[in-house]
Amino acid sequence: MKKRLLTAVAVLVTAFAANAQNYMVVNTEKIFKAIPAYVQALETLEKQTETYQKNIDDAYAQIEVLYQSYLEQKDRLPEVNRIAREDEIIKREQEVLKYEESVFGQEGELIKKRVELIKPIQDKVFGAINKYAQDNKYELVLDIASNPTILYYAPTADKTEEIIKLTK
């Protein structure tokens, strides 16, 4: 009797465990890199970032020239002119900081452009993952690109290639 009860419990536990392991893994980084529009969007953002950074660096270089010129002439300038030059340097620094914030800040141009270019692609990819998971009755989706703590997964659980096919 005990043997039959233990066997029945073992079968139920095995069935439950098999059912509970209904998961899949995907590598979103690989999926995104397989989409030409995503790669192009990243290149566009990188070029724009370089342009903005060059503008900022150039502005700071101009301020540095003004400051060095001021330091060389400081002792010979009347107090009124000295104060005016200091104010000019401070004003330009504030303008550059304001510009830098308008470009790289949380509400900056670069973030807006990133949302404009990347969000539709992300929505498409995440929609494909969601549809694939629902259609194939997966209860859990793990992203192996962003979770370095996953130590092992069965290659059969990796559905990255299927998702790439769905996004094309």
N, C-alpha and C positions, 0 to 999 in steps of 0.2 A: 504494500500500500504506500509506504513512504517513498519507495522507488518510483512509483508512478506519479506521485505528487511532485517529487523533485524533478522528474523528467518534464512534466507539464509546466512547471514554473520556469525551467531552463528554456523550453521552447517559447514561452510567452516573453521572457526577458530578451531572448535573441530576436524575436519578431519585433518587439518594441525598439530595440537598439537599431535594427536595420531600418526601421521606419523613421527613427529620429535622426538618422544620418543623411537626410535629404538636403544636401547642400551642394553648392558649386563654387568654384573659384574663378576669378578673371583677373587679368593684368590690364588695368585701364590705361596704364602708360603705353603698353604695346598697342592697344586698340587705338588710342589717340594718334600715335605715330604712324599708324596704317592709313590715316585719313589725310589725304593731300591738303585739304582746306585747313586743317589744324596746323600742319607743318608750315604752310604759307602764312597763316595768322601769326604764329610765333615769330617767324622771320620779320614780318611787318612790324610787330611790336618791338622786336630787338632793334631794328633800324630806327624806329621812332625814339626809343629809349636813348640810343647813342646820340641822336640829334639833340634831344633835350639836354642830355648831360653835357654835350659839347657847348651848347649855349650857356649853360650855368657855369661851366669851367671858365669860359671866355669872360663872362661877366665878373667872376671872382678875380680873374687875372687883371682885368681893368681896375678893379677896386684896389688890388695890391699895388699897382703902378701909382694910383692916386695917393695911397697911403705912404708909399716910399718917398714920393715927391714931397708930400706934406712933412714927413719927418726931416727931410733934408733942409726944408725952408722954415720949419717951425720957429726956430730961435730968431729969425729975422723978420717974421711977420708980426704986424700989430695984433693986439688981442682980438679985435673985431674980425679981422681976416682969418685968424687962427680958428676962432669959434665957427665961422662960416664954413671953412674947409672941413672941420671935424663933423659939422652937421651934414655936409654934402656926402661925406664918406659913410656916415651912419645911415643916411637916407638911402643911398645906393645899396648898401648891405641889406637893408630892410626890403627894398624892392626885389632883390635877388631871392631872398628868403621867401617872400610872398609868391614869386614866380615858381620857385622850386616846390612849394606847397601846392600850388595850383596844378602842377604837372604830376608830381609823385605822391601827393597826399592821398588820403582815403577817399576824397571826393574829386581827385585830380583827373586830368585829361587821360593819363595812361590807364587808369582803372576803368574809366568810361569806355575807352577804346577796347580794352581787354574784354569787358562785358559784351560789347557790341560784336566783336569777332569770335570769341570763344564760347560764350554761353549757348548760342544755337547748336553748336557742335556737341557741347556737353549734354544738352537736353536730348539730342538725337541718340547719343551713345547710352545715356542712362535710361532712356525710353526703351532702347533695344534690349538692354540688360534686363529691365523690368519685364518686358514682354516675353523674352526667352524664359526667364525664371517662372513666370506665371503659366506659360504654355506647357512647360515641362514639369510643373508642380514642384519647383524647388522652394524651400522655405527659408533658406539663408544663402546670401551671396557674400563671399569674402573677396576683397580686393588685395591681391598679393603684391601689387605695386606699392601700396602705401602702408602695409602692415609688416614690419620687419620681424615681428614676434612669431609669425607662423613658421614652425620648424619643419613641418612635413605636410604634404597633401598628395593624394593619389593623382597621377597624371590624368586619369579618367575623369577626375572632378574638374579639371581645367577646361573651361568652355570659352576661352579667349578667342580662338579661331572662329567658332560659331558666331560669336558676337560681331567680329570683324566682317564676316559675310553678311550679317544682317544690316550693318551700317553702310554698306556699299550700294 
